[in-house]
Amino acid sequence: MIYRGLGSMKNGELLALDTNILVYADDPSSANHLKAREYLEGAVKGSLRTCLSHQILAEYFSVVTSEKKVKQPLAVEEAKERVIFLNQLRAIKKIYPKRSTFKRSVEFCAKHGIRGIGIFDAVYAVTLLDNRVKKLVTRNASDFKPFRELGLEVIDPFV
């Protein structure tokens, strides 16, 4: 099974996908393409219970349309279609920040010395936890290490 490293998934438990999983799934030149594609296909087909936030969809749009971030950026129209498809797809649950998410994220960053773009990982991690999502699949496991103390399990499927 491709979902190696997930451990035991409780019935109904959601698995969050990070931006890099979506980006690798769209990049055939990436060494991580096939595994990321399998995760995305599992999510789209509903065989893997997953969730995304609008933050991740916005990050995905930003990355795949940037010449600085990917070798072959997508046309804006193509990226728009993919983001709208994922956003409207019922098989992937959409999660949203709570009223307290941003404040708690900033406080966590201040407490742990997280700087710069680390705030975006903090907002996503706290959004996940606020929605009772305890597992995140990402290539950037080290970026989310501080959030383990809050109960977030981080899975790097590429190791």
C-alpha positions in Angstrom: 0.0 0.0 0.0 1.3 3.5 -0.9 0.2 5.1 2.4 3.2 3.8 4.2 4.0 5.6 7.3 0.4 6.5 8.2 0.3 4.0 11.0 -3.2 3.1 12.1 -5.8 5.4 10.8 -8.9 5.4 12.9 -12.2 5.1 11.1 -13.2 8.6 10.0 -9.9 10.2 10.8 -8.9 12.9 8.3 -5.4 13.2 6.8 -4.3 16.7 5.8 -2.2 17.3 2.7 0.4 20.0 2.5 1.0 22.2 -0.5 4.1 20.3 -1.6 2.1 17.1 -2.0 -0.2 18.9 -4.6 2.8 20.5 -6.3 4.8 17.2 -6.6 1.7 15.4 -7.9 1.6 17.9 -10.8 5.3 17.7 -11.6 6.3 14.6 -13.5 10.0 15.7 -13.4 10.0 15.5 -9.6 11.4 12.4 -7.9 8.5 12.7 -5.5 5.9 12.7 -8.3 4.6 9.2 -8.3 4.0 8.9 -4.6 2.5 12.4 -4.3 0.2 11.6 -7.3 -1.0 8.4 -5.6 -1.9 10.4 -2.5 -3.7 13.0 -4.5 -5.6 10.3 -6.6 -6.5 8.5 -3.3 -7.9 11.8 -2.1 -9.8 12.6 -5.3 -11.3 9.1 -5.5 -12.2 9.2 -1.8 -10.2 6.1 -0.9 -8.1 8.2 1.4 -10.0 10.6 3.7 -8.3 13.9 3.3 -8.7 17.6 3.9 -7.4 20.9 2.6 -7.7 24.5 3.6 -8.1 27.5 1.4 -4.6 28.5 2.5 -3.1 25.4 1.0 -5.0 25.9 -2.3 -3.8 29.5 -2.4 -0.2 28.4 -1.8 -0.5 25.7 -4.5 -1.8 28.3 -7.0 1.1 30.6 -6.0 3.8 27.9 -6.4 2.6 26.3 -9.7 2.2 29.7 -11.5 5.6 31.0 -10.4 8.6 30.7 -12.7 10.8 31.1 -9.6 9.3 28.0 -7.9 8.7 25.4 -10.6 10.5 24.6 -13.9 7.4 24.6 -15.9 4.8 26.9 -14.4 1.1 26.4 -15.2 -0.8 29.0 -17.1 -2.9 31.0 -14.7 -6.1 29.6 -16.3 -5.0 26.0 -15.8 -4.0 26.6 -12.2 -7.3 28.3 -11.6 -9.2 25.3 -13.0 -7.2 22.9 -10.8 -7.8 25.0 -7.6 -11.5 25.3 -8.3 -11.8 21.6 -9.0 -10.1 20.7 -5.7 -12.1 23.3 -3.8 -15.4 22.0 -5.2 -14.5 18.3 -4.8 -16.7 16.8 -2.1 -14.3 13.8 -1.6 -11.8 16.2 0.0 -13.1 18.0 3.1 -12.4 21.7 3.4 -11.4 23.0 6.8 -11.4 26.6 7.9 -9.6 28.6 10.6 -11.5 29.3 13.8 -11.8 32.8 15.3 -8.9 32.1 17.6 -6.6 30.3 15.1 -4.6 33.3 14.0 -4.0 34.7 17.5 -2.9 31.3 18.7 -0.6 30.8 15.7 1.1 34.1 16.3 1.5 33.4 20.0 2.9 29.9 19.3 5.5 31.5 16.9 6.5 34.1 19.5 6.8 31.4 22.2 9.0 29.1 20.0 11.0 31.7 18.0 9.4 30.9 14.7 10.1 33.6 12.2 9.4 34.7 8.7 7.4 32.4 6.5 7.1 30.0 9.4 3.9 31.8 10.3 2.2 30.1 7.4 3.0 26.7 8.7 1.9 27.8 12.1 -1.5 29.0 10.8 -2.0 25.7 8.9 -0.9 23.5 11.8 -3.2 25.3 14.3 -6.1 25.3 11.7 -5.6 21.5 11.4 -5.7 21.0 15.2 -8.7 23.4 15.6 -10.5 21.1 13.2 -9.4 17.9 15.0 -7.1 16.9 12.2 -4.1 15.2 13.8 -2.1 13.9 10.8 -0.3 15.9 8.1 1.4 14.5 5.0 4.2 16.8 3.9 7.7 16.7 2.5 8.7 19.4 5.0 8.3 17.4 8.2 11.0 19.5 10.0 9.0 22.7 9.5 6.1 21.2 11.5 8.2 19.6 14.2 7.3 22.2 16.8 3.6 21.4 16.5 4.1 17.8 17.6 3.9 19.0 21.2 0.3 20.1 20.3 -0.6 16.7 19.0 0.1 17.0 15.3 1.6 13.8 13.7 3.7 14.7 10.7 4.3 12.1 8.0 6.9 12.5 5.3 6.0 9.8 2.7 9.2 10.3 0.8 11.7 9.0 3.4 
